[in-house]
Amino acid sequence: MFVIASIKSFAQVTPVDTIKPGKGPADQQLKQIKATKVKLLSDSGASQPKKSPFIDTTIQNKYGDLLNDDKKLNLKYPIWKPAVEVLGINAFTWSMDRLLFNADFSHIGPTTWKNNFQKGWEWDDDRFGINFIGHPYTGSMYFNAARSQGYSYTESFPFAVGGSLIWEYFGENTRPSYNDLVNTPVNGAFLGEIFYRLSSNILDDRTMGSNRVFREIAAGLIDPVRGLNRLLQGKSFRRTTKEVYQKEPLNITVLAGVHKINQDNKTVFGAGPTDELLNIQLDYGNPFEDRYRKPFDFFRLRTDLTFGVGRKILDNLTGYGILFGNNTSYGKLSVLYGAYQYYDYWDNKTFELGVVGFGGGIFTKYPITKSITLYTNAHLAFVPLAGNSTRFGPDTSQVRDYTYNNGLEAKFESTLNLGKYVSASVAYYYFLMHTIVGPAGNNYVAILKPRLTVQLYKNMSIGFEHFVYYDDRYLQNFPAIYSVRTEQKIFLSWFIEDPQRKGRYN
């Protein structure tokens, strides 16, 4: 009798993602499902969420969400469909360049195609933003042509490579470039998988009405190729009774304030302009949930936007995504270790730096008391390709003023949270760049970022962040150059915390 009672109790409280026809409005059922999951499966605040008997860990994470997209309702389409879409993306991009902008490189034909095959590959002279932001974004569209048609992360990557190769040979009259064949598919897959995961967190095929319209539009803006494919596949109007997409807890931090840029070298609070800033940071997945991980089950993406000086807005875009890893614990210390992909784009008054990185990283969480927690992560990565300016940034010319490099990068971040009231953190990034194309030599770039935030009300805080940029250049045929510049940021912070992923993880 006790067993039977336990089974009945289990069935009554098991959080499921299925709405039942005839059991009330769908929106009301969805609210109840979410409330039940939060109540039963929220992060306990300890080293990791409490183990729950309500979760089938073969198909669900500890928050009751799918570990994989439902394959029955997200079919893998024939290979020719994403292949044709990749061609369509290139055709659309070329038509915009040719018909709208009349770009010199868009004047193509059999003669230019023959020339590209005969003369072969080179390192191009495109501007920094084109190579390290524009090409990766295009690569993300190639990637999602397959990813949004039922292909996995690894299965989608070849489509990004193929799209890049087709463009390099046929999409422009300049010779195909080595750097684009790395930047477009590699960083394209990085951005593409992030866009896909974020749009999955928004989409819910169980919803209807204005709720559904908002979700479809928002997901389409984040991942336009997926939005288009959902329309073509009929998924934009499809209704299911259960959740069909993988979802992970997502924390969002939005900062808005002022940004003081010191123009003088080696000063802390020097003369310089004051701009408005907007920062958005996305933390996806719980690194301390003990589970098997696919690529990008856990990632971070942070972007800094600066307004007021010059035409450039994007100050930096940085992030990492796990490729594979494992969890362990030592007493109260929780640990995630694994392999990661890193993406760095910096375009500020001190330097331009774009980095493709692959390496190892470790994340730790140590609850000192019930309300005080220390988070730390450290990384060491190989850099197969980077772009690094030979002068102070940002670049506003129409020519390449940066070298191509390879090398190493190291990162360290640590945050001490005193409950929800005070958060103190420090971050240190170090890049060792060896020039492979450009003036021979080595560049050493370091970034130090201490930060302090104090809660004002609930999830609203006020904060101060100090940047120190170090840039040392040792060129074989020129005198060494040393630069130290500082910036300060004062901001209001809005922390949108997923109830199932408590904690400010750096």
Secondary structure as GFF3:
##gff-version 3
##sequence-region A 1 506
A	DSSP	alpha_helix	2	13	.	.	.	ID=ss1
A	DSSP	alpha_helix	26	41	.	.	.	ID=ss2
A	DSSP	alpha_helix	80	95	.	.	.	ID=ss3
A	DSSP	pi_helix	96	100	.	.	.	ID=ss4
A	DSSP	three_ten_helix	104	106	.	.	.	ID=ss5
A	DSSP	alpha_helix	110	119	.	.	.	ID=ss6
A	DSSP	alpha_helix	128	129	.	.	.	ID=ss7
A	DSSP	pi_helix	130	134	.	.	.	ID=ss8
A	DSSP	alpha_helix	135	147	.	.	.	ID=ss9
A	DSSP	alpha_helix	153	166	.	.	.	ID=ss10
A	DSSP	pi_helix	167	171	.	.	.	ID=ss11
A	DSSP	alpha_helix	178	182	.	.	.	ID=ss12
A	DSSP	pi_helix	183	187	.	.	.	ID=ss13
A	DSSP	alpha_helix	188	202	.	.	.	ID=ss14
A	DSSP	alpha_helix	209	222	.	.	.	ID=ss15
A	DSSP	alpha_helix	224	233	.	.	.	ID=ss16
A	DSSP	beta_strand	250	261	.	.	.	ID=ss17
A	DSSP	beta_strand	274	284	.	.	.	ID=ss18
A	DSSP	beta_strand	299	307	.	.	.	ID=ss19
A	DSSP	beta_strand	314	330	.	.	.	ID=ss20
A	DSSP	beta_strand	333	347	.	.	.	ID=ss21
A	DSSP	beta_strand	352	367	.	.	.	ID=ss22
A	DSSP	beta_strand	372	389	.	.	.	ID=ss23
A	DSSP	beta_strand	402	418	.	.	.	ID=ss24
A	DSSP	beta_strand	422	437	.	.	.	ID=ss25
A	DSSP	beta_strand	441	457	.	.	.	ID=ss26
A	DSSP	beta_strand	460	475	.	.	.	ID=ss27
A	DSSP	beta_strand	481	496	.	.	.	ID=ss28
###
